[in-house]
Amino acid sequence: MKKFLSLLLALTLALSLAACGGGNGGSDAGSTPPPADSGSSGDTQTPPPAEDVTITVAALASGYEEAYPGMWQEVCDAFTAETGIKVNLICDKNLEDVIGPSMQGGDFPDVIHLATGREKGLTEQFIKDRNIAELTDVLSMIVPGESVKVSDKIVGGFTDTSVTNPYGDGVTYLAPMFYSPCGLFYNAGLFEEKGWSVPTTWDEMWELGDKAHAEDPNMYLFTYPTTGYFDAFLYALMYSVGGADFFNNATTYAEGIWDTPEAQQCFDIIAKLASYTNPVTPAQANDQDFTQNQQLVLDNKALFMPNGTWIVGEMAEAPRADGFRWGMTALPAAEAGGNGASYCWLEQAWIPAAAPNLDAAKQFVAFLYSDAACAIFAKGGAVQPVPGLTDNLEGDNKMFYSIYDNGADAAMGNFAAYNAVAGLGTVREVFLDPVNGLVNGSISVDQWIGDVKSASDEMRANIMG
């Protein structure tokens, strides 16, 4: 973890200087209220309990909630017991569908836990519309029930990235929540049974894919839950191919960046990987059926898939092949002797600018870093960037979070946000969704690359800053 945190701090500091924004851009910006004033930057004492206040918290019911049902409710109850502030919890796997209609009518939750990178892009829309309240002052608040500031409970560097400071102005708008090393997940039991080594280069990947498919025509090298999971994959790929400089230039749409040899190598790898992907993947790559693609790995019908540590809880009750055991590896190195890379996925909590109970909402966000909340989240396998939380990890989580100690480079950050332009899609629509077309043959590689280049020019011209 020391190596991981040092890598992460160096990278995130570099990204905070290089990136003008974070979050995937979009095309449907609207007129929204301005962000609320962040208040004083000095230490902020936790206000006294407010018995007559009820806040609404909307949280995604992810794999962590499935691993420990009632996780979010238990945190809300602990917050109420500590502060007297009541909580109305909305927790759903399709959170956007539940809270979207009411927000269109002007009824906003006070706190939302929903990360960037989702298919519906709700968090990106709020970022793009500048409809998120500043949280910099929360960092100086005292954690409810404790005597330390929130900033003292967060590992250095996690509030200095484009994922939390999307406008590159040094202001935190999204609170860093659960973080997870992302990589390629596989059946370690199958590899042990077959005597296969986990590939360390892409050439070794292709060789393994050919060998496995020749042995069993129903076994393919690759699958993915949805194209949204290609964000972490693409970030790690860019970092492994070109290092921090290429990563930073690519995520800020630098002029000519997609004409470089590094970019072409990324395009080539993804295009070739599409030909090694289980062909049923695109039809199931949606928010309703994605677990069927994940099931392909459990059934030995795909060797690798990009995912995060939540996959264990999410598929805990799913049937699996005899001897199945989770394994995880970084993306292979671009060339022999190089380092692989693992993207550090970071979920976020945030407050809509139009939240009706702003002060109480900020107390709730501060409470998310309390020892009590961290202990509850840990029951579901959710790890926050709080010092010491990884010391006592066991089993799969211990293996997952050691990926950086085993030589993988840590990548963190995302594509810079840009202002809406008519006809310009989101980052996901431009960079990631076409992978479905590459797999099923509905679009050509040249068409995809051409679309990326032209869209990137528009993104650069309209980048937020």
C-alpha positions, 0 to 999 in steps of 0.5 A: 500500500505504501508503494500504491499510495506514493504512486497514486499521490504522484499521479493525482498531483500531476493530473490536478495540474494537467487536467482542466476538468473531469467527468465524461462530457455530454450533449444535453446541458440545461439551465441550472442553479449556480453552485452554492457558496463553499463558505469559510476555509477555516476549521468548521465545528460540527453544528449541534443536532437538528431534531427537526431536519430530515435529509434525503440521501440517494445512494446506488445499490451496487455490489457492495450493498448486495454483499451486505444488504442494508449497508447504507441504511445502517450508515444513515441510522448511525448518522441520525443517532449521532446528530439527530438529523433524520434521513430518508434513504433512497437506495436502488440499482437503477438510481437514475431512473428513481430520482431523475423524474423528481429532479426534473420537477425541481425536487433534489436529494440532499446527498447523492452517491453516484459515480461518473462512468454510468451509462446514463451519465447523470453525475456527468450532467450535473458536473457539466451544468455546474449544478454541484455544490462545493465541498472544499469547506467539508474538508475542514469540518470536524467529523461528527462524533469525532475530534478530527477534521475530514481532511485528516481522514482522507489519504493525501491526493484523493481530493486533488484529482480531476475525479473530485475537482472537475474544473481544475480550479482547486475546488473539491466538488465530489467527495472521494468514496469507495476506491477499487483497483480495476483490472482483468478478472479471471478464474484462477482455478481454471488457470491452475488446472490448465497450467496456464500463466497469466499473460504479462504482455499483449502478445502473450494474451493473443497466444493464450486466446488462440490456445484456449479457443482451439481447445474449446470453441466455446471459450473466448479470451475476453468479455466485458459487462458493458462498454462503460467498463472500458473507461477503466480499461482505456485509462489503464491501457493509455497509461501502460502504453504511453505513461503519465504524459500520454495519459494526461495529454489524451485525457485533455484532448491535446491537439494531434494526440490521436495521431501519435504512435501511442494512440495507434497502439491503443486503437490496435489493441482494442480492435484486436481484442474485439475479435477475441471477445465472446460474440454474445457480449454486445447483446448483453452489454446493458444495465439490465443484462450485464451480469450475464456477461460477467457470468461468462467468466464464471462459466469459463466461456471467457477468460478475462473481463475488466471489472472492479473489486465489487464483482465478488459481492455482485456475483456471490450467489451466481453459479460457477464452474467447479474449482472457480476462484477469483483472480485479478491482474493488471492490464498487460505491459505494452512491451516485454519488460514494461509495467502493466497498469491498473486504473484506480476506480473512485466512486463519489458522493456529492451534493446538488447545488439545489439541495434543500438542506445544504448544511445538514447534507454537508454534515452527512458527507463529513460523517461518511469518513467517521470510524463508525461509517467506515466500519459499516461500509467495510462489511460490504467490502467497500474500502474508502481512502482512509488511512489504515483501512487496508491494513486488515484486509483478508482473502480476495480483497487482500489480493486485489489491493496488493496489485500495485505492490506487485509492479502495476502502475496506478492510473487515476483521473478521467477525461476532462469535462467540456461544454455542451455542443449540439451533436457532440456525444459524451466521452462514453458515446465517442470512445467506449460505446463503439466497442460493441460495434467493433465486436459485432462488426457493425462499424469499422475500426477506421470509422471509430478512429475517425470519429474519435479524432473529430470529436476530440477536436470539438471537446478540446475547443469546448473544454471547461476551465 
